[in-house]
């Protein structure tokens, strides 16, 4: 029997150009991303070191 694995890649959500934090739109995008990933059965999230990537991952979790 073979196990199938899927890799989903996503960019960080919309971020403010000046400070790098997520905008209100970006926070909403991250929440919606999280819902979609849960429906897909995703069990783990990994993110890059930038604050906007971390914020996206935490809101999507």
Secondary structure in CASP SS format (residue, H / E / C, confidence):
PFRMAT SS
TARGET T0000
AUTHOR 0000-0000-0000
METHOD secondary structure of the structure
MODEL  1
X C 1.00
X C 1.00
X C 1.00
X C 1.00
X C 1.00
X C 1.00
X C 1.00
X C 1.00
X C 1.00
X C 1.00
X C 1.00
X C 1.00
X C 1.00
X C 1.00
X E 1.00
X C 1.00
X C 1.00
X C 1.00
X C 1.00
X C 1.00
X C 1.00
X E 1.00
X C 1.00
X H 1.00
X H 1.00
X H 1.00
X H 1.00
X H 1.00
X H 1.00
X H 1.00
X H 1.00
X H 1.00
X H 1.00
X H 1.00
X H 1.00
X H 1.00
X H 1.00
X H 1.00
X H 1.00
X C 1.00
X C 1.00
X C 1.00
X C 1.00
X C 1.00
X C 1.00
X C 1.00
X C 1.00
X C 1.00
X C 1.00
X C 1.00
X H 1.00
X H 1.00
X H 1.00
X H 1.00
X H 1.00
X H 1.00
X H 1.00
X H 1.00
X H 1.00
X H 1.00
X C 1.00
END
